[in-house]
Amino acid sequence: GPLAARDVQAQVMGKEPEADADALALALLQRANQEHLLEGLDDEQKGRLLAQVRHLDAAYSGGLEAYVANARKLLLASKTGENPLEGLTPSVPIGERLVYGDEDFIKFEERGLREARQAVFVVVAGGLGERLGFPGIKLRIAATSVTGWSFLEYYCRGVLALQRSEGGATPIPFVVMTSDDTHEATVSLLEESKFFGLAREQVHILKQEKVPSLSDSEARLARDPSDPAQILTKPHGHGDVHALLHTSGLARCFADEGKRWIVLFQDTNGLFLKTILATIGVSAELGFAMNSVSVPRRAKDAM
């Protein structure tokens, strides 16, 4: 996974003695008012807990103290009924309403195709298919019954088609964000399928870390019910992808390569390939820094 700045520093300076590392982790828990995690633990258990604290501290941007402080701030705001949108006036965003296949759509799609060589495609794929009745990662679910291609193959083929339309000389980067639940299965699917025609070097895997669970409104970290020497952790959500692109250095590398667009999409959103070129085209024509796509919906419509 991507390294935080403190990990890089530790590699440069050399590994800290275990006792010093434990002392730093202990001091961190004390500053964050999380000493309850140490209650009733023997020395061996404390050592395992402090090792996990160091890992969680390095994995979160800003460290574990920042995570707890932010959690307390948000919990307090919720408790007091604070409205984060207070003082703001809703407005309809500036954009374009496109009809698939009409003249404007084709115009923007053609512009998007010219921009595609400067794009990076990022799929957020941290979830399993249990909710959909599928026993595995969602990227392995068939995207179409006609070909039987999985969603992952469908996306890789889409990127490859865009690449070939521009002569194939410039590889279009393809990034997959995984989680503990999906990482190994995703890597295996890519490797056994030879990356579905993409070059290994253009495929990047970023695994998101889990974050501590909270036990109460004071942001006290929860113990794992199955192991009192461990903090209970949970997935941190799809928003991690932005921090991972930054901390991994990939965002900077893509910018240095002249990439202008990062296209983010969900693991089972196969329809996005039908509209993405027009979306990039709108962004380029109107000079957008960020753009999102939505589907018109009437109240109470089934989705």
C-alpha positions, -999 to +999 in steps of 0.1 A: +000+000+000+010+037-002+035+050+024+028+079+046+055+105+051+063+091+085+069+056+070+094+071+045+112+089+074+114+057+094+130+039+064+155+067+060+164+070+097+163+032+104+139+012+125+132+025+160+140+002+190+108-016+200+107-001+234+109+035+220+083+027+195+060+014+222+066+044+243+056+067+215+025+047+208+016+048+245+021+086+246-002+089+216-030+069+233-026+092+264-028+124+243-059+111+226-075+100+259-077+064+249-059+048+279-090+026+285-077+003+257-048-008+280-070-018+309-067-055+319-040-063+293-008-082+301+026-072+286+022-094+256-012-080+248-001-044+253+027-050+228+002-062+202-021-033+209+007-007+206+019-023+174-016-019+159-018+017+172+014+025+153+000+009+121-033+028+124-015+061+131+007+057+100-023+047+078-045+077+085-036+111+069-027+133+099-024+104+123-046+087+149-048+119+170-063+138+140-088+110+134-100+111+170-101+149+171-122+150+139-145+123+152-152+142+184-158+174+165-184+157+142-201+138+170-204+170+190-219+189+160-244+161+155-253+160+192-260+198+193-279+197+160-254+219+142-262+223+105-230+222+084-249+240+056-261+269+078-259+302+059-256+286+025-281+290-003-290+260-025-285+266-062-287+246-094-252+239-106-240+251-140-237+223-165-252+205-194-282+182-197-274+157-224-296+133-243-277+102-252-269+101-290-282+136-299-261+162-317-248+179-286-239+146-270-219+136-301-201+170-301-191+166-265-182+130-270-159+138-298-141+164-276-139+139-248-123+114-272-095+139-280-090+144-242-090+107-234-052+103-237-049+128-209-073+109-186-068+084-157-095+059-149-100+050-112-125+023-101-135+022-064-137-016-057-137-022-019-170-042-017-181-077-020-212-089-039-231-103-009-259-078-011-263-087-048-264-124-040-229-130-055-203-149-035-172-129-043-159-095-053-183-073-072-157-068-100-161-105-109-199-102-115-209-105-151-215-070-166-234-084-196-250-117-203-241-114-240-204-118-236-201-129-200-174-103-193-170-094-157-172-057-147-134-057-144-129-071-179-155-047-192-137-017-178-103-029-189-116-034-224-131+001-224-098+017-214-080-004-241-105+007-267-100+044-259-063+038-260-064+022-294-087+049-308-059+074-301-033+052-319-024+032-288+009+050-283+000+065-249-011+041-222-041+053-202-035+046-165-061+024-148-063+025-110-082+001-087-088+009-051-093-023-031-099-031+006-089-060+029-120-078+017-113-075-020-075-070-025-062-105-030-092-116-052-088-085-074-051-090-079-057-127-087-084-119-112-061-094-130-031-117-130-049-148-141-065-128-170-032-111-180-048-078-171-073-082-198-050-069-225-037-039-205+000-035-198+010-045-163+027-011-159-004+009-165-025-008-138-021+005-103-036-011-072-042+010-041-055-008-010-074+013+015-067+007+052-093+003+078-099+029+106-108+024+143-144+020+153-159+043+179-177+030+210-195+061+222-202+098+215-169+108+232-150+090+204-136+063+226-121+037+204-138+003+205-121-030+215-125-060+192-149-083+209-129-113+198-096-099+209-093-074+238-058-065+227-070-052+194-089-021+183-121-029+163-116-015+128-140-008+099-137+002+062-133+039+058-155+045+028-150+053-008-137+088-001-104+072+008-095+071-029-086+108-030-062+106+000-047+074-014-040+089-048-023+118-030-002+099-004+008+072-029+024+098-051+003+086-081-016+119-084+017+138-087+031+113-112+000+116-134+002+154-133+039+153-142+029+130-172+005+157-184-027+140-174-056+165-169-085+143-159-092+117-132-123+097-139-137+081-107-164+055-109-180+027-089-172-010-093-206-020-108-215+011-127-212-003-162-233+024-178-206+050-171-187+040-202-216+051-223-214+087-210-178+092-199-164+107-231-192+132-233-187+141-196-150+147-202-159+168-232-183+190-212-156+194-186-130+205-212-154+228-231-167+246-200-134+246-181-146+226-151-122+216-124-147+189-113-178+174-128-203+147-118-230+128-136-265+122-124-297+108-140-329+128-140-354+114-115-389+121-105-399+119-069-407+083-058-393+068-090-377+034-083-340+034-089 
